[in-house]
Structures are given as C-alpha cells and as structure tokens.
Amino acid sequence: MAFLNFVSGSLASNLAGKLNTARTPLKALRASETTLSARRNLRLGLQNQIGRLEHAQERGNGRRIAELREQLAKAEHDDEPMEKEHEILKRKAFKESEQLKFEALREVRISQCREVTQ
C-alpha cells in the first residue's frame, strides 16, 4: 500500500510540474496583451474624443475632428501588425497549452493503469 501511495504522489508531482509548464505559452500571451492594452486604450481615447466633439456639434470642431481622425487612422495603421501578431500568438498559445495539458494528463493515466496492473 505504501508503494502505491508513493507512486501516486510521484505521479501527482510530475503532473503538477507539467501543468505548470503548460501555463508558459499563456504567460507569453498575457505579456503581449499587456503591451497592446496601452495602445488600445490610446485608440479608444481618440475615438471617445471624436464622439464627444461630434455630439457637441459646435462650430470650429470640424478641424479638430479631422486631426483626431488622422491620429486615430495612423494609430490603427501602426498597431495593425502588432494586433495580427497577437491574434496568431493567441491561437498558438492556446493550442500549445492545451496540447501540453492533454499530454500530461494522458501520461498520468497511462502510468496509473500500468501501476494498477502490476
């Protein structure tokens, strides 16, 4: 019985280590998201300013609105490659993380079945 407890504990420890490793791609995704969030907030701020100025409908705002739209278009153009790269990273990170988790769980199940049959 002690041997089975030892094996079970060893398998659980290995599983915990491998599941922790499976989190690594998601951590890289989080870092990318953090980097992009500042840029997204800047673009959102520009959109809000444009909306407020359009809603106010005061004279003389046309020039300011045009400037803000130019800034927004430039920011969107500059951020487009980073946004695309982030989407690719997101798909890869989720896929890799899930594969690592599945492999870890499969290995534990196979090891448990071997130990029970021995």
N, CA, C and O atoms as a GROMACS GRO file, in nm:
protein
  472
    1MET      N    1   0.082  -0.118   0.000
    1MET     CA    2   0.000   0.000   0.000
    1MET      C    3   0.088   0.126   0.000
    1MET      O    4   0.056   0.225  -0.066
    2ALA      N    5   0.197   0.122   0.074
    2ALA     CA    6   0.288   0.237   0.080
    2ALA      C    7   0.347   0.266  -0.058
    2ALA      O    8   0.363   0.382  -0.097
    3PHE      N    9   0.379   0.160  -0.132
    3PHE     CA   10   0.434   0.180  -0.265
    3PHE      C   11   0.334   0.249  -0.356
    3PHE      O   12   0.372   0.338  -0.433
    4LEU      N   13   0.208   0.210  -0.350
    4LEU     CA   14   0.104   0.273  -0.432
    4LEU      C   15   0.089   0.420  -0.396
    4LEU      O   16   0.069   0.504  -0.484
    5ASN      N   17   0.098   0.451  -0.265
    5ASN     CA   18   0.090   0.591  -0.224
    5ASN      C   19   0.210   0.670  -0.276
    5ASN      O   20   0.196   0.785  -0.319
    6PHE      N   21   0.327   0.608  -0.273
    6PHE     CA   22   0.447   0.673  -0.325
    6PHE      C   23   0.432   0.700  -0.475
    6PHE      O   24   0.459   0.811  -0.520
    7VAL      N   25   0.389   0.602  -0.549
    7VAL     CA   26   0.372   0.616  -0.694
    7VAL      C   27   0.267   0.722  -0.724
    7VAL      O   28   0.285   0.804  -0.813
    8SER      N   29   0.158   0.719  -0.649
    8SER     CA   30   0.052   0.818  -0.670
    8SER      C   31   0.104   0.959  -0.644
    8SER      O   32   0.076   1.051  -0.721
    9GLY      N   33   0.179   0.977  -0.537
    9GLY     CA   34   0.237   1.108  -0.506
    9GLY      C   35   0.336   1.153  -0.612
    9GLY      O   36   0.340   1.270  -0.648
   10SER      N   37   0.415   1.060  -0.660
   10SER     CA   38   0.513   1.091  -0.765
   10SER      C   39   0.443   1.134  -0.894
   10SER      O   40   0.484   1.229  -0.959
   11LEU      N   41   0.336   1.063  -0.930
   11LEU     CA   42   0.260   1.098  -1.049
   11LEU      C   43   0.195   1.235  -1.034
   11LEU      O   44   0.194   1.315  -1.128
   12ALA      N   45   0.142   1.262  -0.916
   12ALA     CA   46   0.079   1.392  -0.892
   12ALA      C   47   0.183   1.505  -0.902
   12ALA      O   48   0.154   1.612  -0.955
   13SER      N   49   0.301   1.480  -0.850
   13SER     CA   50   0.407   1.580  -0.857
   13SER      C   51   0.449   1.606  -1.002
   13SER      O   52   0.465   1.721  -1.043
   14ASN      N   53   0.465   1.499  -1.078
   14ASN     CA   54   0.500   1.514  -1.220
   14ASN      C   55   0.391   1.589  -1.296
   14ASN      O   56   0.419   1.675  -1.379
   15LEU      N   57   0.265   1.555  -1.264
   15LEU     CA   58   0.153   1.622  -1.330
   15LEU      C   59   0.154   1.772  -1.299
   15LEU      O   60   0.134   1.854  -1.388
   16ALA      N   61   0.176   1.806  -1.173
   16ALA     CA   62   0.178   1.948  -1.134
   16ALA      C   63   0.288   2.023  -1.208
   16ALA      O   64   0.266   2.135  -1.255
   17GLY      N   65   0.404   1.963  -1.220
   17GLY     CA   66   0.514   2.027  -1.293
   17GLY      C   67   0.482   2.047  -1.440
   17GLY      O   68   0.511   2.152  -1.496
   18LYS      N   69   0.422   1.946  -1.501
   18LYS     CA   70   0.390   1.956  -1.643
   18LYS      C   71   0.275   2.054  -1.667
   18LYS      O   72   0.274   2.125  -1.768
   19LEU      N   73   0.178   2.059  -1.577
   19LEU     CA   74   0.070   2.156  -1.591
   19LEU      C   75   0.122   2.298  -1.573
   19LEU      O   76   0.075   2.391  -1.638
   20ASN      N   77   0.219   2.314  -1.486
   20ASN     CA   78   0.282   2.446  -1.470
   20ASN      C   79   0.355   2.486  -1.597
   20ASN      O   80   0.352   2.603  -1.637
   21THR      N   81   0.421   2.391  -1.661
   21THR     CA   82   0.488   2.417  -1.788
   21THR      C   83   0.387   2.454  -1.896
   21THR      O   84   0.417   2.536  -1.983
   22ALA      N   85   0.269   2.394  -1.891
   22ALA     CA   86   0.164   2.422  -1.990
   22ALA      C   87   0.114   2.566  -1.979
   22ALA      O   88   0.054   2.618  -2.074
   23ARG      N   89   0.138   2.631  -1.867
   23ARG     CA   90   0.096   2.770  -1.849
   23ARG      C   91   0.190   2.869  -1.918
   23ARG      O   92   0.152   2.984  -1.939
   24THR      N   93   0.309   2.828  -1.952
   24THR     CA   94   0.410   2.917  -2.011
   24THR      C   95   0.361   2.990  -2.137
   24THR      O   96   0.380   3.111  -2.148
   25PRO      N   97   0.299   2.919  -2.233
   25PRO     CA   98   0.251   2.992  -2.352
   25PRO      C   99   0.145   3.097  -2.317
   25PRO      O  100   0.138   3.202  -2.380
   26LEU      N  101   0.064   3.068  -2.217
   26LEU     CA  102  -0.039   3.164  -2.177
   26LEU      C  103   0.022   3.286  -2.109
   26LEU      O  104  -0.032   3.396  -2.118
   27LYS      N  105   0.134   3.266  -2.042
   27LYS     CA  106   0.203   3.381  -1.982
   27LYS      C  107   0.259   3.473  -2.089
   27LYS      O  108   0.256   3.596  -2.074
   28ALA      N  109   0.310   3.415  -2.197
   28ALA     CA  110   0.360   3.496  -2.309
   28ALA      C  111   0.245   3.573  -2.373
   28ALA      O  112   0.261   3.688  -2.415
   29LEU      N  113   0.131   3.509  -2.382
   29LEU     CA  114   0.012   3.576  -2.436
   29LEU      C  115  -0.029   3.693  -2.347
   29LEU      O  116  -0.065   3.800  -2.397
   30ARG      N  117  -0.024   3.672  -2.217
   30ARG     CA  118  -0.059   3.780  -2.124
   30ARG      C  119   0.036   3.898  -2.139
   30ARG      O  120  -0.008   4.013  -2.134
   31ALA      N  121   0.163   3.872  -2.158
   31ALA     CA  122   0.261   3.980  -2.176
   31ALA      C  123   0.231   4.058  -2.304
   31ALA      O  124   0.240   4.181  -2.305
   32SER      N  125   0.195   3.987  -2.409
   32SER     CA  126   0.160   4.053  -2.535
   32SER      C  127   0.033   4.138  -2.518
   32SER      O  128   0.025   4.250  -2.568
   33GLU      N  129  -0.062   4.084  -2.446
   33GLU     CA  130  -0.188   4.157  -2.422
   33GLU      C  131  -0.162   4.284  -2.340
   33GLU      O  132  -0.224   4.387  -2.367
   34THR      N  133  -0.075   4.277  -2.244
   34THR     CA  134  -0.041   4.393  -2.163
   34THR      C  135   0.022   4.503  -2.248
   34THR      O  136  -0.008   4.621  -2.233
   35THR      N  137   0.110   4.462  -2.337
   35THR     CA  138   0.175   4.558  -2.426
   35THR      C  139   0.073   4.627  -2.516
   35THR      O  140   0.079   4.748  -2.537
   36LEU      N  141  -0.019   4.549  -2.568
   36LEU     CA  142  -0.119   4.604  -2.659
   36LEU      C  143  -0.226   4.687  -2.587
   36LEU      O  144  -0.286   4.775  -2.648
   37SER      N  145  -0.251   4.659  -2.462
   37SER     CA  146  -0.360   4.729  -2.393
   37SER      C  147  -0.337   4.880  -2.387
   37SER      O  148  -0.432   4.957  -2.398
   38ALA      N  149  -0.214   4.923  -2.369
   38ALA     CA  150  -0.184   5.066  -2.367
   38ALA      C  151  -0.217   5.129  -2.503
   38ALA      O  152  -0.273   5.238  -2.509
   39ARG      N  153  -0.181   5.061  -2.610
   39ARG     CA  154  -0.210   5.112  -2.745
   39ARG      C  155  -0.360   5.114  -2.771
   39ARG      O  156  -0.413   5.208  -2.831
   40ARG      N  157  -0.428   5.010  -2.726
   40ARG     CA  158  -0.573   5.005  -2.744
   40ARG      C  159  -0.642   5.116  -2.666
   40ARG      O  160  -0.738   5.176  -2.714
   41ASN      N  161  -0.595   5.142  -2.546
   41ASN     CA  162  -0.653   5.250  -2.466
   41ASN      C  163  -0.633   5.386  -2.532
   41ASN      O  164  -0.722   5.471  -2.526
   42LEU      N  165  -0.519   5.406  -2.594
   42LEU     CA  166  -0.493   5.530  -2.666
   42LEU      C  167  -0.592   5.547  -2.781
   42LEU      O  168  -0.650   5.654  -2.800
   43ARG      N  169  -0.611   5.440  -2.858
   43ARG     CA  170  -0.707   5.447  -2.969
   43ARG      C  171  -0.850   5.468  -2.919
   43ARG      O  172  -0.926   5.543  -2.980
   44LEU      N  173  -0.885   5.405  -2.810
   44LEU     CA  174  -1.018   5.422  -2.752
   44LEU      C  175  -1.039   5.566  -2.706
   44LEU      O  176  -1.147   5.622  -2.722
   45GLY      N  177  -0.935   5.625  -2.648
   45GLY     CA  178  -0.943   5.764  -2.606
   45GLY      C  179  -0.966   5.858  -2.724
   45GLY      O  180  -1.045   5.952  -2.715
   46LEU      N  181  -0.898   5.831  -2.835
   46LEU     CA  182  -0.918   5.912  -2.955
   46LEU      C  183  -1.061   5.897  -3.008
   46LEU      O  184  -1.123   5.994  -3.049
   47GLN      N  185  -1.111   5.774  -3.007
   47GLN     CA  186  -1.248   5.751  -3.052
   47GLN      C  187  -1.349   5.825  -2.962
   47GLN      O  188  -1.446   5.882  -3.011
   48ASN      N  189  -1.324   5.822  -2.833
   48ASN     CA  190  -1.414   5.892  -2.740
   48ASN      C  191  -1.411   6.043  -2.763
   48ASN      O  192  -1.515   6.109  -2.760
   49GLN      N  193  -1.293   6.098  -2.786
   49GLN     CA  194  -1.282   6.242  -2.813
   49GLN      C  195  -1.357   6.279  -2.941
   49GLN      O  196  -1.428   6.380  -2.945
   50ILE      N  197  -1.343   6.198  -3.042
   50ILE     CA  198  -1.413   6.224  -3.168
   50ILE      C  199  -1.564   6.219  -3.145
   50ILE      O  200  -1.638   6.306  -3.193
   51GLY      N  201  -1.608   6.119  -3.072
   51GLY     CA  202  -1.751   6.106  -3.044
   51GLY      C  203  -1.806   6.225  -2.966
   51GLY      O  204  -1.915   6.274  -2.996
   52ARG      N  205  -1.731   6.271  -2.866
   52ARG     CA  206  -1.776   6.387  -2.788
   52ARG      C  207  -1.785   6.512  -2.874
   52ARG      O  208  -1.882   6.587  -2.866
   53LEU      N  209  -1.683   6.533  -2.957
   53LEU     CA  210  -1.683   6.652  -3.042
   53LEU      C  211  -1.794   6.646  -3.147
   53LEU      O  212  -1.856   6.748  -3.177
   54GLU      N  213  -1.819   6.529  -3.202
   54GLU     CA  214  -1.927   6.516  -3.299
   54GLU      C  215  -2.064   6.538  -3.233
   54GLU      O  216  -2.154   6.597  -3.291
   55HIS      N  217  -2.076   6.489  -3.112
   55HIS     CA  218  -2.201   6.504  -3.038
   55HIS      C  219  -2.227   6.650  -3.000
   55HIS      O  220  -2.341   6.696  -3.000
   56ALA      N  221  -2.121   6.722  -2.968
   56ALA     CA  222  -2.135   6.862  -2.926
   56ALA      C  223  -2.179   6.950  -3.043
   56ALA      O  224  -2.251   7.048  -3.022
   57GLN      N  225  -2.139   6.919  -3.162
   57GLN     CA  226  -2.177   6.991  -3.283
   57GLN      C  227  -2.152   7.142  -3.273
   57GLN      O  228  -2.233   7.224  -3.317
   58GLU      N  229  -2.041   7.177  -3.216
   58GLU     CA  230  -2.005   7.318  -3.207
   58GLU      C  231  -1.930   7.358  -3.334
   58GLU      O  232  -1.868   7.274  -3.399
   59ARG      N  233  -1.935   7.485  -3.366
   59ARG     CA  234  -1.862   7.535  -3.482
   59ARG      C  235  -1.712   7.534  -3.451
   59ARG      O  236  -1.671   7.559  -3.338
   60GLY      N  237  -1.636   7.505  -3.550
   60GLY     CA  238  -1.491   7.505  -3.534
   60GLY      C  239  -1.436   7.369  -3.492
   60GLY      O  240  -1.314   7.352  -3.486
   61ASN      N  241  -1.521   7.275  -3.463
   61ASN     CA  242  -1.474   7.142  -3.423
   61ASN      C  243  -1.437   7.055  -3.543
   61ASN      O  244  -1.371   6.952  -3.526
   62GLY      N  245  -1.477   7.096  -3.660
   62GLY     CA  246  -1.450   7.015  -3.780
   62GLY      C  247  -1.302   6.991  -3.801
   62GLY      O  248  -1.261   6.880  -3.835
   63ARG      N  249  -1.223   7.094  -3.780
   63ARG     CA  250  -1.078   7.080  -3.798
   63ARG      C  251  -1.018   6.989  -3.691
   63ARG      O  252  -0.934   6.904  -3.720
   64ARG      N  253  -1.063   7.007  -3.569
   64ARG     CA  254  -1.014   6.923  -3.459
   64ARG      C  255  -1.054   6.776  -3.480
   64ARG      O  256  -0.975   6.686  -3.455
   65ILE      N  257  -1.178   6.755  -3.524
   65ILE     CA  258  -1.225   6.618  -3.551
   65ILE      C  259  -1.140   6.554  -3.661
   65ILE      O  260  -1.103   6.437  -3.651
   66ALA      N  261  -1.111   6.629  -3.765
   66ALA     CA  262  -1.028   6.578  -3.876
   66ALA      C  263  -0.889   6.540  -3.825
   66ALA      O  264  -0.834   6.436  -3.864
   67GLU      N  265  -0.831   6.624  -3.738
   67GLU     CA  266  -0.699   6.593  -3.680
   67GLU      C  267  -0.704   6.465  -3.598
   67GLU      O  268  -0.616   6.380  -3.607
   68LEU      N  269  -0.808   6.453  -3.516
   68LEU     CA  270  -0.821   6.334  -3.432
   68LEU      C  271  -0.842   6.209  -3.517
   68LEU      O  272  -0.789   6.102  -3.485
   69ARG      N  273  -0.919   6.221  -3.622
   69ARG     CA  274  -0.940   6.106  -3.711
   69ARG      C  275  -0.809   6.065  -3.780
   69ARG      O  276  -0.783   5.947  -3.799
   70GLU      N  277  -0.728   6.163  -3.816
   70GLU     CA  278  -0.597   6.133  -3.873
   70GLU      C  279  -0.509   6.059  -3.773
   70GLU      O  280  -0.444   5.960  -3.807
   71GLN      N  281  -0.508   6.108  -3.649
   71GLN     CA  282  -0.430   6.043  -3.545
   71GLN      C  283  -0.479   5.901  -3.521
   71GLN      O  284  -0.399   5.808  -3.504
   72LEU      N  285  -0.612   5.884  -3.520
   72LEU     CA  286  -0.669   5.751  -3.500
   72LEU      C  287  -0.632   5.658  -3.615
   72LEU      O  288  -0.594   5.543  -3.592
   73ALA      N  289  -0.642   5.706  -3.737
   73ALA     CA  290  -0.607   5.624  -3.853
   73ALA      C  291  -0.460   5.585  -3.850
   73ALA      O  292  -0.425   5.471  -3.880
   74LYS      N  293  -0.374   5.679  -3.812
   74LYS     CA  294  -0.231   5.650  -3.803
   74LYS      C  295  -0.204   5.547  -3.694
   74LYS      O  296  -0.126   5.454  -3.714
   75ALA      N  297  -0.269   5.563  -3.578
   75ALA     CA  298  -0.250   5.468  -3.469
   75ALA      C  299  -0.299   5.328  -3.508
   75ALA      O  300  -0.234   5.229  -3.478
   76GLU      N  301  -0.413   5.321  -3.575
   76GLU     CA  302  -0.465   5.191  -3.619
   76GLU      C  303  -0.371   5.128  -3.721
   76GLU      O  304  -0.347   5.007  -3.718
   77HIS      N  305  -0.320   5.209  -3.812
   77HIS     CA  306  -0.227   5.158  -3.913
   77HIS      C  307  -0.098   5.108  -3.848
   77HIS      O  308  -0.047   5.002  -3.884
   78ASP      N  309  -0.045   5.184  -3.753
   78ASP     CA  310   0.079   5.146  -3.684
   78ASP      C  311   0.061   5.021  -3.600
   78ASP      O  312   0.153   4.940  -3.588
   79ASP      N  313  -0.057   5.004  -3.541
   79ASP     CA  314  -0.082   4.892  -3.450
   79ASP      C  315  -0.129   4.765  -3.521
   79ASP      O  316  -0.132   4.658  -3.460
   80GLU      N  317  -0.166   4.777  -3.647
   80GLU     CA  318  -0.221   4.662  -3.719
   80GLU      C  319  -0.128   4.541  -3.718
   80GLU      O  320  -0.175   4.430  -3.692
   81PRO      N  321   0.003   4.555  -3.745
   81PRO     CA  322   0.090   4.437  -3.741
   81PRO      C  323   0.097   4.374  -3.601
   81PRO      O  324   0.100   4.251  -3.588
   82MET      N  325   0.099   4.458  -3.499
   82MET     CA  326   0.104   4.403  -3.362
   82MET      C  327  -0.026   4.330  -3.328
   82MET      O  328  -0.023   4.226  -3.261
   83GLU      N  329  -0.139   4.382  -3.374
   83GLU     CA  330  -0.268   4.317  -3.349
   83GLU      C  331  -0.274   4.182  -3.420
   83GLU      O  332  -0.321   4.083  -3.363
   84LYS      N  333  -0.227   4.176  -3.544
   84LYS     CA  334  -0.226   4.050  -3.618
   84LYS      C  335  -0.133   3.948  -3.551
   84LYS      O  336  -0.166   3.831  -3.537
   85GLU      N  337  -0.017   3.996  -3.511
   85GLU     CA  338   0.079   3.908  -3.443
   85GLU      C  339   0.020   3.855  -3.312
   85GLU      O  340   0.041   3.739  -3.277
   86HIS      N  341  -0.053   3.940  -3.242
   86HIS     CA  342  -0.116   3.899  -3.116
   86HIS      C  343  -0.222   3.791  -3.141
   86HIS      O  344  -0.233   3.696  -3.064
   87GLU      N  345  -0.299   3.804  -3.247
   87GLU     CA  346  -0.401   3.704  -3.280
   87GLU      C  347  -0.335   3.570  -3.312
   87GLU      O  348  -0.385   3.465  -3.270
   88ILE      N  349  -0.225   3.573  -3.385
   88ILE     CA  350  -0.153   3.450  -3.417
   88ILE      C  351  -0.098   3.388  -3.289
   88ILE      O  352  -0.108   3.267  -3.268
   89LEU      N  353  -0.039   3.472  -3.204
   89LEU     CA  354   0.016   3.424  -3.077
   89LEU      C  355  -0.094   3.363  -2.990
   89LEU      O  356  -0.071   3.263  -2.923
   90LYS      N  357  -0.211   3.424  -2.993
   90LYS     CA  358  -0.322   3.373  -2.912
   90LYS      C  359  -0.360   3.232  -2.955
   90LYS      O  360  -0.376   3.143  -2.871
   91ARG      N  361  -0.374   3.211  -3.085
   91ARG     CA  362  -0.410   3.077  -3.134
   91ARG      C  363  -0.301   2.975  -3.099
   91ARG      O  364  -0.330   2.864  -3.054
   92LYS      N  365  -0.176   3.014  -3.121
   92LYS     CA  366  -0.065   2.921  -3.092
   92LYS      C  367  -0.055   2.891  -2.944
   92LYS      O  368  -0.032   2.776  -2.905
   93ALA      N  369  -0.073   2.993  -2.860
   93ALA     CA  370  -0.060   2.974  -2.715
   93ALA      C  371  -0.167   2.880  -2.663
   93ALA      O  372  -0.138   2.790  -2.584
   94PHE      N  373  -0.291   2.901  -2.705
   94PHE     CA  374  -0.398   2.813  -2.658
   94PHE      C  375  -0.377   2.670  -2.707
   94PHE      O  376  -0.396   2.574  -2.632
   95LYS      N  377  -0.339   2.657  -2.832
   95LYS     CA  378  -0.316   2.523  -2.887
   95LYS      C  379  -0.203   2.451  -2.814
   95LYS      O  380  -0.218   2.336  -2.774
   96GLU      N  381  -0.092   2.520  -2.798
   96GLU     CA  382   0.024   2.458  -2.732
   96GLU      C  383  -0.007   2.424  -2.587
   96GLU      O  384   0.029   2.317  -2.539
   97SER      N  385  -0.073   2.516  -2.517
   97SER     CA  386  -0.106   2.493  -2.377
   97SER      C  387  -0.198   2.372  -2.360
   97SER      O  388  -0.176   2.287  -2.273
   98GLU      N  389  -0.299   2.364  -2.444
   98GLU     CA  390  -0.392   2.252  -2.436
   98GLU      C  391  -0.325   2.120  -2.473
   98GLU      O  392  -0.354   2.017  -2.413
   99GLN      N  393  -0.236   2.122  -2.570
   99GLN     CA  394  -0.163   2.001  -2.606
   99GLN      C  395  -0.076   1.953  -2.491
   99GLN      O  396  -0.073   1.834  -2.460
  100LEU      N  397  -0.006   2.046  -2.426
  100LEU     CA  398   0.079   2.009  -2.313
  100LEU      C  399  -0.004   1.953  -2.197
  100LEU      O  400   0.036   1.855  -2.134
  101LYS      N  401  -0.118   2.015  -2.171
  101LYS     CA  402  -0.206   1.964  -2.064
  101LYS      C  403  -0.256   1.825  -2.098
  101LYS      O  404  -0.255   1.735  -2.013
  102PHE      N  405  -0.300   1.806  -2.221
  102PHE     CA  406  -0.351   1.675  -2.262
  102PHE      C  407  -0.243   1.569  -2.250
  102PHE      O  408  -0.268   1.460  -2.200
  103GLU      N  409  -0.122   1.600  -2.297
  103GLU     CA  410  -0.012   1.504  -2.288
  103GLU      C  411   0.020   1.469  -2.143
  103GLU      O  412   0.046   1.353  -2.112
  104ALA      N  413   0.018   1.568  -2.055
  104ALA     CA  414   0.046   1.543  -1.914
  104ALA      C  415  -0.060   1.454  -1.852
  104ALA      O  416  -0.028   1.359  -1.781
  105LEU      N  417  -0.186   1.483  -1.880
  105LEU     CA  418  -0.294   1.402  -1.825
  105LEU      C  419  -0.292   1.260  -1.882
  105LEU      O  420  -0.315   1.163  -1.810
  106ARG      N  421  -0.263   1.249  -2.010
  106ARG     CA  422  -0.256   1.117  -2.074
  106ARG      C  423  -0.144   1.034  -2.012
  106ARG      O  424  -0.160   0.915  -1.986
  107GLU      N  425  -0.030   1.098  -1.989
  107GLU     CA  426   0.083   1.027  -1.929
  107GLU      C  427   0.050   0.977  -1.789
  107GLU      O  428   0.086   0.865  -1.752
  108VAL      N  429  -0.019   1.060  -1.712
  108VAL     CA  430  -0.057   1.020  -1.577
  108VAL      C  431  -0.153   0.902  -1.582
  108VAL      O  432  -0.137   0.805  -1.508
  109ARG      N  433  -0.253   0.908  -1.670
  109ARG     CA  434  -0.350   0.798  -1.681
  109ARG      C  435  -0.282   0.668  -1.723
  109ARG      O  436  -0.312   0.562  -1.668
  110ILE      N  437  -0.191   0.676  -1.819
  110ILE     CA  438  -0.120   0.557  -1.863
  110ILE      C  439  -0.036   0.500  -1.749
  110ILE      O  440  -0.034   0.379  -1.727
  111SER      N  441   0.033   0.588  -1.677
  111SER     CA  442   0.116   0.542  -1.565
  111SER      C  443   0.031   0.481  -1.455
  111SER      O  444   0.070   0.381  -1.395
  112GLN      N  445  -0.084   0.540  -1.428
  112GLN     CA  446  -0.173   0.485  -1.326
  112GLN      C  447  -0.222   0.346  -1.366
  112GLN      O  448  -0.229   0.256  -1.283
  113CYS      N  449  -0.256   0.330  -1.491
  113CYS     CA  450  -0.303   0.199  -1.538
  113CYS      C  451  -0.192   0.095  -1.529
  113CYS      O  452  -0.218  -0.019  -1.493
  114ARG      N  453  -0.070   0.133  -1.561
  114ARG     CA  454   0.043   0.040  -1.550
  114ARG      C  455   0.064  -0.003  -1.406
  114ARG      O  456   0.086  -0.121  -1.379
  115GLU      N  457   0.059   0.092  -1.315
  115GLU     CA  458   0.084   0.062  -1.175
  115GLU      C  459  -0.024  -0.026  -1.116
  115GLU      O  460   0.004  -0.112  -1.033
  116VAL      N  461  -0.146  -0.005  -1.156
  116VAL     CA  462  -0.256  -0.085  -1.104
  116VAL      C  463  -0.248  -0.227  -1.154
  116VAL      O  464  -0.279  -0.320  -1.080
  117THR      N  465  -0.205  -0.246  -1.278
  117THR     CA  466  -0.200  -0.381  -1.335
  117THR      C  467  -0.077  -0.458  -1.289
  117THR      O  468  -0.072  -0.581  -1.301
  118GLN      N  469   0.022  -0.390  -1.237
  118GLN     CA  470   0.145  -0.461  -1.194
  118GLN      C  471   0.129  -0.525  -1.061
  118GLN      O  472   0.222  -0.588  -1.011
   0.00000   0.00000   0.00000
